[in-house]
């Protein structure tokens, strides 16, 4: 599980409950950095799914 902040009215990483944070492998305020880290850790058979607001997906699509 990789976690970032949604660019529009997002929840700060510090605001997530410990039950979520304890499952997070990597967290970063920048969605592109978080995606890059997930891509580095993924194998060719892995699927990376980006979920969240359209603002978050828009930030990721700019990176593409």
N, C-alpha and C positions, 0 to 999 in steps of 0.2 A: 504494500500500500504506500503510495506516494501522495503527499498532501501539499497544497499550495493555497494561496489566498485568491479569491475571486476578485477581479479588478474593479467590480462595481458593487458597493455595499457588501463587501465580503466579510466573512468572519476572520478575525485575526487568528493566527496559529495558536496564540496563547489562550484563546477563548474556547478551544475544543476541549471536550472532557477527556480525562486521563484514559478512559476506556477506549477512546479512539486513538489518542496519541501513543498508547502502548503498542498498538499494532502497526504504526507507521515506520517504514524502513528509511524513508528520506522525506524531509520537509524543507521548503524554501518559499520565501515570499514571491519569488519570480516564477510564473507558470512555465516559461520557456526553459529556464534552468532545470526545473523539476522534470519536464518532459525529456530533456537531454539526458538527465541522470537515469530516468527509466529506460530510455533507449539503449544506453550503455550497458545496463544490467540485463536487458532482454536477449533472449536467443532468437533465432530465425523463426522458431515455432510459437513464440509468445505473441500475445495480442495485447496491445496497450489501448486502453479505453479512457478517453477524456470525458468526464462528466462535470456538469455544473451549469452556470449561466451561459447565455449566448455571448456575453462579454468575455468570459473565460475562453470559450471556443474560438471567438474572434481573435483573441491574443495568440492562440496557438496557430490559427490559420495564417496569421501574418508571418510566422516563423517559417512556414512551409515554403 
